[in-house]
Amino acid sequence: MRTLVAHEPPLQRMLDDHQKLEDSTENMIAAYLAGDVRGA
């Protein structure tokens, strides 16, 4: 991806389970960067 157009601020930190969501997002990014595009 070369361009990101963000229309809304990240709202994860406002949720009660924000740490779980952040961990899940980080795992997805790590999988993608490791070459597992399908798993991401």
Secondary structure, 3 states (H helix, E strand, C coil): CCCCCCCCCCCHHHCCCHHHHHHHHHHHHHHHHCCCCCCC
